Amino acid sequence: MTETYDIAGYCRISVDEEMDRDNTSIENQKAIIEDYVKQKFPGSTLIFYEDRDRSGYTFEKREGYQKMRPLLMGHQYDILIIKDFSRFSRRNSRGLVELEDLRDRGVRIISIGDNIDFPTYDDWTAIQFRFLVNEMPVTDASKKVKSVIDRRQNDGKWICAVPYGYIITNTKNMTIAIDPPAAQVVQTIFTRYNEGWGYKKIANYLTEQKIPTPRMHEKMRREANGEETKIQARQEWSNVPIQGILENNFYIGTLRQGKYVRKRINGPEIKKDELDHIVFENHHEAIIDKQTFAVAQEQRKKRTRFNYRGIKKYVNVYSKQ
């Protein structure tokens, strides 16, 4: 009698099409695994888990894998089958540790393309070599991307996004233009702040005037252009966007690049010292003149120093003066 198993099939495709040019189809991966199971384990059950547009460098950000993992650890599946180890992981050290964790919980892992059945035929050296080879495209691609970004930043051409008040009219040439309705709101925020209004008072005023928040404005703009968008936006203004607008020197025509650095792939972004930023003055059309911006920065310093909270609307006659 043929022994049957409960099998999990895992498929992944990366966001990097060049890196995954030979694995561009989830359906192709599934077909390979299905044929393998029919030939080697007839009568066994096969359930697929997949991750589309997910990097192979981490496991944590893969929803499909995270759904499958506790079931593997809980012995609900006897075997995990993948097309090849590049679908499992492209990070040498992390992938090997994960593989050992699965093995220690009694999971059998089969990589069809690598001709490895672990730990049935324990060839750890061959597995280490495959993971080392699979990691190389990731680190190489990361260096190439970083090089391109660094070059474009130094040329003043790398702009991921523009703040509220501006729009990118040509993504190829990164042409920036003022968005008149939003720009007017930005000017109002600076004017009111320099007149002595606080963040909260300005936020309440904009909400009362039914002025769309930056995210709501962007959502409405995209929908007006016939674009589909999943932007979630609140109707009420808060202190955070007010503060962000007041401290952003993009509004006086300055482009500031290289504000963050990432030490490792998928690692956290670390803020760099302002002296290390790449700064281009008079880079684009300004919404706020430099004098108005300078006054706002001086006000921000003073109010922070004295714990400024704005002028009280009602004075409590019982409080100490």
C-alpha positions as a Markdown table, in Angstrom:
| # | Residue | x | y | z |
|---|---|---|---|---|
| 1 | Met | 0.0 | 0.0 | 0.0 |
| 2 | Thr | 1.3 | 3.4 | -1.0 |
| 3 | Glu | 1.9 | 5.8 | 2.0 |
| 4 | Thr | 0.2 | 9.1 | 1.8 |
| 5 | Tyr | 1.1 | 12.4 | 3.3 |
| 6 | Asp | -0.3 | 15.9 | 4.1 |
| 7 | Ile | 1.8 | 18.2 | 2.0 |
| 8 | Ala | 2.2 | 22.0 | 1.9 |
| 9 | Gly | 3.4 | 23.6 | -1.3 |
| 10 | Tyr | 5.0 | 27.0 | -1.1 |
| 11 | Cys | 5.3 | 29.5 | -4.0 |
| 12 | Arg | 6.8 | 33.0 | -4.0 |
| 13 | Ile | 7.5 | 35.6 | -6.6 |
| 14 | Ser | 9.7 | 38.6 | -5.9 |
| 15 | Val | 9.1 | 42.3 | -6.6 |
| 16 | Asp | 12.3 | 42.2 | -8.6 |
| 17 | Glu | 11.4 | 40.8 | -12.0 |
| 18 | Glu | 15.0 | 40.6 | -13.2 |
| 19 | Met | 15.9 | 38.5 | -10.2 |
| 20 | Asp | 13.0 | 36.2 | -10.7 |
| 21 | Arg | 13.0 | 36.1 | -14.5 |
| 22 | Asp | 13.0 | 32.3 | -14.4 |
| 23 | Asn | 10.2 | 32.2 | -11.8 |
| 24 | Thr | 7.8 | 34.8 | -13.1 |
| 25 | Ser | 4.7 | 32.6 | -12.7 |
| 26 | Ile | 3.2 | 31.4 | -9.4 |
| 27 | Glu | 1.1 | 29.1 | -11.6 |
| 28 | Asn | 4.2 | 27.6 | -13.1 |
| 29 | Gln | 5.6 | 26.8 | -9.7 |
| 30 | Lys | 2.3 | 25.2 | -8.6 |
| 31 | Ala | 2.2 | 23.1 | -11.8 |
| 32 | Ile | 5.7 | 21.8 | -11.1 |
| 33 | Ile | 4.9 | 20.9 | -7.5 |
| 34 | Glu | 1.6 | 19.3 | -8.5 |
| 35 | Asp | 3.3 | 17.0 | -11.1 |
| 36 | Tyr | 5.9 | 16.1 | -8.6 |
| 37 | Val | 3.4 | 15.1 | -5.9 |
| 38 | Lys | 1.4 | 13.0 | -8.4 |
| 39 | Gln | 4.5 | 11.1 | -9.4 |
| 40 | Lys | 6.1 | 10.7 | -6.0 |
| 41 | Phe | 3.3 | 10.8 | -3.5 |
| 42 | Pro | 0.1 | 9.7 | -5.3 |
| 43 | Gly | -3.1 | 10.0 | -3.2 |
| 44 | Ser | -1.5 | 12.6 | -0.8 |
| 45 | Thr | -3.2 | 15.9 | 0.0 |
| 46 | Leu | -1.6 | 19.1 | -1.3 |
| 47 | Ile | -2.4 | 22.6 | 0.0 |
| 48 | Phe | -0.7 | 25.7 | -1.5 |
| 49 | Tyr | 0.5 | 28.8 | 0.2 |
| 50 | Glu | 1.8 | 31.7 | -1.8 |
| 51 | Asp | 3.4 | 35.2 | -1.6 |
| 52 | Arg | 3.3 | 37.5 | -4.6 |
| 53 | Asp | 5.5 | 40.5 | -4.8 |
| 54 | Arg | 7.4 | 39.6 | -1.7 |
| 55 | Ser | 11.2 | 39.7 | -1.1 |
| 56 | Gly | 12.9 | 36.4 | -0.4 |
| 57 | Tyr | 15.3 | 38.2 | 2.0 |
| 58 | Thr | 12.9 | 38.1 | 5.0 |
| 59 | Phe | 10.2 | 35.7 | 6.2 |
| 60 | Glu | 8.3 | 38.2 | 8.5 |
| 61 | Lys | 6.8 | 40.2 | 5.7 |
| 62 | Arg | 5.4 | 37.2 | 3.8 |
| 63 | Glu | 1.8 | 36.7 | 4.7 |
| 64 | Gly | 1.5 | 33.4 | 3.0 |
| 65 | Tyr | 4.5 | 31.9 | 4.7 |
| 66 | Gln | 3.5 | 33.2 | 8.0 |
| 67 | Lys | 0.1 | 31.6 | 7.6 |
| 68 | Met | 1.8 | 28.3 | 6.7 |
| 69 | Arg | 4.6 | 28.2 | 9.3 |
| 70 | Pro | 2.6 | 27.5 | 12.5 |
| 71 | Leu | 0.8 | 24.7 | 10.7 |
| 72 | Leu | 4.2 | 23.2 | 9.8 |
| 73 | Met | 5.5 | 23.6 | 13.3 |
| 74 | Gly | 2.2 | 22.1 | 14.6 |
| 75 | His | 2.7 | 18.9 | 12.6 |
| 76 | Gln | -0.4 | 19.5 | 10.4 |
| 77 | Tyr | 1.8 | 18.9 | 7.4 |
| 78 | Asp | 4.4 | 16.1 | 6.9 |
| 79 | Ile | 6.2 | 17.7 | 4.0 |
| 80 | Leu | 7.0 | 21.1 | 2.6 |
| 81 | Ile | 7.7 | 21.2 | -1.2 |
| 82 | Ile | 9.1 | 24.1 | -3.1 |
| 83 | Lys | 10.2 | 24.6 | -6.7 |
| 84 | Asp | 13.7 | 25.5 | -5.5 |
| 85 | Phe | 15.4 | 27.0 | -2.5 |
| 86 | Ser | 15.3 | 30.5 | -4.0 |
| 87 | Arg | 11.5 | 30.4 | -3.5 |
| 88 | Phe | 12.1 | 29.6 | 0.2 |
| 89 | Ser | 14.8 | 32.2 | 1.0 |
| 90 | Arg | 17.4 | 34.4 | -0.6 |
| 91 | Arg | 19.2 | 35.2 | 2.7 |
| 92 | Asn | 21.9 | 32.6 | 3.4 |
| 93 | Ser | 22.0 | 32.8 | 7.3 |
| 94 | Arg | 18.3 | 33.4 | 7.9 |
| 95 | Gly | 17.2 | 30.7 | 5.4 |
| 96 | Leu | 19.5 | 28.0 | 6.9 |
| 97 | Val | 18.3 | 28.8 | 10.4 |
| 98 | Glu | 14.6 | 28.6 | 9.3 |
| 99 | Leu | 15.3 | 25.3 | 7.5 |
| 100 | Glu | 16.9 | 23.8 | 10.7 |
| 101 | Asp | 13.9 | 25.0 | 12.8 |
| 102 | Leu | 11.5 | 23.2 | 10.5 |
| 103 | Arg | 13.7 | 20.1 | 10.5 |
| 104 | Asp | 13.9 | 20.1 | 14.3 |
| 105 | Arg | 10.0 | 20.0 | 14.4 |
| 106 | Gly | 10.0 | 17.0 | 12.1 |
| 107 | Val | 9.2 | 18.7 | 8.8 |
| 108 | Arg | 10.6 | 17.2 | 5.6 |
| 109 | Ile | 11.6 | 19.8 | 3.0 |
| 110 | Ile | 11.8 | 18.9 | -0.7 |
| 111 | Ser | 13.4 | 21.3 | -3.2 |
| 112 | Ile | 12.5 | 20.0 | -6.6 |
| 113 | Gly | 14.9 | 22.0 | -8.7 |
| 114 | Asp | 17.8 | 21.5 | -6.3 |
| 115 | Asn | 17.2 | 17.8 | -6.1 |
| 116 | Ile | 17.3 | 17.9 | -2.3 |
| 117 | Asp | 15.1 | 16.0 | 0.1 |
| 118 | Phe | 16.0 | 17.2 | 3.6 |
| 119 | Pro | 16.6 | 15.6 | 6.0 |
| 120 | Thr | 15.8 | 12.3 | 4.3 |
| 121 | Tyr | 19.0 | 12.6 | 2.4 |
| 122 | Asp | 20.9 | 15.0 | 4.6 |
| 123 | Asp | 23.4 | 16.9 | 2.3 |
| 124 | Trp | 23.9 | 20.1 | 4.4 |
| 125 | Thr | 26.9 | 21.2 | 2.3 |
| 126 | Ala | 24.9 | 21.1 | -0.9 |
| 127 | Ile | 22.1 | 23.1 | 0.9 |
| 128 | Gln | 24.5 | 25.7 | 2.2 |
| 129 | Phe | 26.0 | 26.2 | -1.3 |
| 130 | Arg | 22.5 | 26.7 | -2.8 |
| 131 | Phe | 21.6 | 29.3 | -0.3 |
| 132 | Leu | 24.9 | 31.1 | -0.8 |
| 133 | Val | 24.3 | 31.2 | -4.6 |
| 134 | Asn | 20.6 | 32.4 | -4.1 |
| 135 | Glu | 21.7 | 35.3 | -1.9 |
| 136 | Met | 24.1 | 36.7 | -4.4 |
| 137 | Pro | 21.5 | 38.3 | -6.7 |
| 138 | Val | 19.9 | 40.1 | -3.8 |
| 139 | Thr | 23.1 | 41.7 | -2.5 |
| 140 | Asp | 24.2 | 42.5 | -6.1 |
| 141 | Ala | 20.9 | 44.1 | -6.9 |
| 142 | Ser | 20.9 | 46.1 | -3.7 |
| 143 | Lys | 24.3 | 47.5 | -4.5 |
| 144 | Lys | 23.2 | 48.4 | -8.0 |
| 145 | Val | 20.1 | 50.1 | -6.8 |
| 146 | Lys | 22.0 | 52.0 | -4.1 |
| 147 | Ser | 24.5 | 53.2 | -6.7 |
| 148 | Val | 21.8 | 54.5 | -9.0 |
| 149 | Ile | 20.0 | 56.3 | -6.2 |
| 150 | Asp | 23.2 | 57.9 | -4.9 |
| 151 | Arg | 24.0 | 59.2 | -8.4 |
| 152 | Arg | 20.6 | 60.6 | -8.9 |
| 153 | Gln | 20.5 | 62.2 | -5.5 |
| 154 | Asn | 23.8 | 63.9 | -6.1 |
| 155 | Asp | 22.4 | 65.2 | -9.4 |
| 156 | Gly | 19.3 | 66.4 | -7.7 |
| 157 | Lys | 17.1 | 64.1 | -9.7 |
| 158 | Trp | 16.0 | 61.5 | -7.2 |
| 159 | Ile | 12.6 | 62.4 | -5.8 |
| 160 | Cys | 10.4 | 59.6 | -4.4 |
| 161 | Ala | 7.4 | 61.9 | -3.6 |
| 162 | Val | 6.6 | 65.5 | -3.1 |
| 163 | Pro | 4.9 | 67.1 | -0.1 |
| 164 | Tyr | 1.4 | 68.4 | 0.1 |
| 165 | Gly | 1.1 | 71.5 | -2.1 |
| 166 | Tyr | 3.1 | 70.0 | -5.0 |
| 167 | Ile | 2.5 | 67.3 | -7.7 |
| 168 | Ile | 4.9 | 65.4 | -10.0 |
| 169 | Thr | 3.7 | 66.1 | -13.5 |
| 170 | Asn | 6.3 | 63.9 | -15.3 |
| 171 | Thr | 7.6 | 60.8 | -13.4 |
| 172 | Lys | 10.3 | 60.1 | -16.0 |
| 173 | Asn | 11.9 | 63.6 | -15.8 |
| 174 | Met | 10.6 | 64.2 | -12.2 |
| 175 | Thr | 9.0 | 67.5 | -13.2 |
| 176 | Ile | 7.5 | 69.3 | -10.1 |
| 177 | Ala | 4.6 | 71.7 | -10.2 |
| 178 | Ile | 2.6 | 73.6 | -7.6 |
| 179 | Asp | -0.9 | 72.3 | -6.8 |
| 180 | Pro | -2.7 | 75.6 | -6.4 |
| 181 | Pro | -5.6 | 74.6 | -4.0 |
| 182 | Ala | -3.2 | 72.8 | -1.7 |
| 183 | Ala | -0.5 | 75.5 | -2.0 |
| 184 | Gln | -3.0 | 78.1 | -0.8 |
| 185 | Val | -3.7 | 76.0 | 2.3 |
| 186 | Val | 0.0 | 75.7 | 3.0 |
| 187 | Gln | 0.3 | 79.5 | 2.8 |
| 188 | Thr | -2.6 | 79.9 | 5.2 |
| 189 | Ile | -0.9 | 77.5 | 7.7 |
| 190 | Phe | 2.3 | 79.6 | 7.7 |
| 191 | Thr | 0.3 | 82.9 | 8.0 |
| 192 | Arg | -1.8 | 81.8 | 10.9 |
| 193 | Tyr | 1.2 | 80.2 | 12.7 |
| 194 | Asn | 3.2 | 83.4 | 12.4 |
| 195 | Glu | 0.2 | 85.3 | 13.7 |
| 196 | Gly | 0.4 | 83.3 | 16.9 |
| 197 | Trp | -1.9 | 80.4 | 16.3 |
| 198 | Gly | -0.9 | 76.9 | 17.6 |
| 199 | Tyr | -1.0 | 73.6 | 15.7 |
| 200 | Lys | -4.3 | 72.6 | 17.3 |
| 201 | Lys | -6.0 | 75.9 | 16.6 |
| 202 | Ile | -4.9 | 75.7 | 12.9 |
| 203 | Ala | -6.0 | 72.1 | 12.6 |
| 204 | Asn | -9.4 | 72.9 | 14.1 |
| 205 | Tyr | -9.8 | 75.8 | 11.8 |
| 206 | Leu | -9.0 | 73.8 | 8.6 |
| 207 | Thr | -11.4 | 71.0 | 9.7 |
| 208 | Glu | -14.2 | 73.6 | 10.4 |
| 209 | Gln | -13.6 | 75.1 | 6.9 |
| 210 | Lys | -14.0 | 71.5 | 5.5 |
| 211 | Ile | -10.6 | 71.7 | 3.8 |
| 212 | Pro | -9.5 | 68.2 | 2.9 |
| 213 | Thr | -6.5 | 66.8 | 4.8 |
| 214 | Pro | -3.4 | 66.1 | 2.7 |
| 215 | Arg | -4.2 | 62.4 | 2.4 |
| 216 | Met | -7.9 | 63.1 | 1.5 |
| 217 | His | -6.7 | 65.7 | -1.0 |
| 218 | Glu | -4.4 | 63.2 | -2.7 |
| 219 | Lys | -7.2 | 60.6 | -2.7 |
| 220 | Met | -9.6 | 63.0 | -4.3 |
| 221 | Arg | -7.0 | 64.1 | -6.9 |
| 222 | Arg | -6.3 | 60.6 | -8.0 |
| 223 | Glu | -10.0 | 59.7 | -8.2 |
| 224 | Ala | -10.6 | 62.8 | -10.3 |
| 225 | Asn | -8.0 | 61.5 | -12.7 |
| 226 | Gly | -9.7 | 58.2 | -13.0 |
| 227 | Glu | -7.0 | 56.4 | -10.9 |
| 228 | Glu | -7.8 | 53.6 | -8.5 |
| 229 | Thr | -6.5 | 54.2 | -5.0 |
| 230 | Lys | -6.5 | 52.4 | -1.7 |
| 231 | Ile | -5.6 | 55.6 | 0.3 |
| 232 | Gln | -7.4 | 55.7 | 3.6 |
| 233 | Ala | -7.9 | 59.3 | 4.8 |
| 234 | Arg | -9.6 | 61.1 | 7.7 |
| 235 | Gln | -11.6 | 64.2 | 7.3 |
| 236 | Glu | -10.2 | 65.9 | 10.5 |
| 237 | Trp | -6.9 | 67.7 | 10.5 |
| 238 | Ser | -4.4 | 66.9 | 13.3 |
| 239 | Asn | -1.3 | 68.5 | 14.7 |
| 240 | Val | 1.1 | 66.1 | 12.9 |
| 241 | Pro | 0.6 | 67.4 | 9.3 |
| 242 | Ile | 0.6 | 71.0 | 10.5 |
| 243 | Gln | 4.0 | 70.5 | 12.2 |
| 244 | Gly | 5.3 | 68.6 | 9.2 |
| 245 | Ile | 4.4 | 71.4 | 6.8 |
| 246 | Leu | 5.8 | 74.1 | 9.0 |
| 247 | Glu | 9.3 | 72.4 | 9.3 |
| 248 | Asn | 9.6 | 71.4 | 5.7 |
| 249 | Asn | 12.0 | 73.6 | 3.7 |
| 250 | Phe | 10.8 | 72.0 | 0.4 |
| 251 | Tyr | 8.3 | 74.9 | 0.5 |
| 252 | Ile | 11.0 | 77.5 | -0.1 |
| 253 | Gly | 12.3 | 75.6 | -3.1 |
| 254 | Thr | 15.0 | 73.5 | -1.4 |
| 255 | Leu | 15.5 | 69.9 | -2.2 |
| 256 | Arg | 17.1 | 67.9 | 0.6 |
| 257 | Gln | 18.3 | 64.4 | -0.3 |
| 258 | Gly | 20.1 | 61.6 | 1.6 |
| 259 | Lys | 18.4 | 62.3 | 4.9 |
| 260 | Tyr | 18.4 | 58.6 | 5.8 |
| 261 | Val | 20.7 | 55.6 | 5.4 |
| 262 | Arg | 20.0 | 51.9 | 5.6 |
| 263 | Lys | 22.9 | 49.8 | 6.9 |
| 264 | Arg | 21.6 | 46.4 | 5.6 |
| 265 | Ile | 18.9 | 45.1 | 3.2 |
| 266 | Asn | 15.4 | 45.5 | 4.7 |
| 267 | Gly | 17.0 | 47.1 | 7.8 |
| 268 | Pro | 15.7 | 50.2 | 9.5 |
| 269 | Glu | 16.3 | 53.6 | 8.1 |
| 270 | Ile | 18.7 | 55.7 | 10.2 |
| 271 | Lys | 18.5 | 59.5 | 10.3 |
| 272 | Lys | 21.7 | 61.2 | 9.1 |
| 273 | Asp | 23.2 | 64.4 | 10.5 |
| 274 | Glu | 21.9 | 67.5 | 8.6 |
| 275 | Leu | 25.5 | 68.3 | 7.6 |
| 276 | Asp | 25.6 | 65.1 | 5.6 |
| 277 | His | 22.4 | 65.8 | 3.6 |
| 278 | Ile | 22.6 | 66.6 | -0.1 |
| 279 | Val | 21.0 | 70.0 | -0.4 |
| 280 | Phe | 19.9 | 71.9 | -3.6 |
| 281 | Glu | 18.6 | 75.4 | -3.0 |
| 282 | Asn | 16.3 | 77.1 | -5.6 |
| 283 | His | 15.6 | 73.6 | -7.0 |
| 284 | His | 11.9 | 74.2 | -7.7 |
| 285 | Glu | 9.2 | 76.9 | -7.5 |
| 286 | Ala | 8.6 | 78.0 | -3.9 |
| 287 | Ile | 5.2 | 78.2 | -2.2 |
| 288 | Ile | 6.6 | 80.1 | 0.9 |
| 289 | Asp | 9.1 | 83.0 | 0.7 |
| 290 | Lys | 12.3 | 82.5 | 2.8 |
| 291 | Gln | 11.4 | 85.3 | 5.2 |
| 292 | Thr | 8.1 | 83.8 | 6.1 |
| 293 | Phe | 9.7 | 80.4 | 6.6 |
| 294 | Ala | 12.5 | 81.8 | 8.7 |
| 295 | Val | 9.9 | 83.5 | 11.0 |
| 296 | Ala | 8.1 | 80.3 | 11.4 |
| 297 | Gln | 11.3 | 78.4 | 12.4 |
| 298 | Glu | 12.1 | 81.0 | 14.9 |
| 299 | Gln | 8.6 | 80.8 | 16.4 |
| 300 | Arg | 8.9 | 77.0 | 16.6 |
| 301 | Lys | 12.1 | 77.3 | 18.5 |
| 302 | Lys | 10.7 | 79.9 | 21.0 |
| 303 | Arg | 7.5 | 77.9 | 21.5 |
| 304 | Thr | 9.4 | 74.7 | 22.2 |
| 305 | Arg | 11.7 | 76.5 | 24.6 |
| 306 | Phe | 8.9 | 78.0 | 26.6 |
| 307 | Asn | 6.5 | 75.0 | 26.2 |
| 308 | Tyr | 4.1 | 77.3 | 24.2 |
| 309 | Arg | 0.6 | 76.1 | 23.9 |
| 310 | Gly | -1.1 | 79.1 | 22.3 |
| 311 | Ile | -3.2 | 81.9 | 23.9 |
| 312 | Lys | -5.9 | 80.7 | 26.3 |
| 313 | Lys | -9.3 | 81.4 | 25.0 |
| 314 | Tyr | -10.8 | 81.4 | 28.5 |
| 315 | Val | -8.8 | 82.3 | 31.6 |
| 316 | Asn | -9.5 | 80.3 | 34.8 |
| 317 | Val | -9.9 | 83.0 | 37.5 |
| 318 | Tyr | -9.2 | 80.4 | 40.3 |
| 319 | Ser | -5.8 | 79.4 | 38.9 |
| 320 | Lys | -2.5 | 80.9 | 40.0 |
| 321 | Gln | -1.2 | 83.6 | 37.7 |
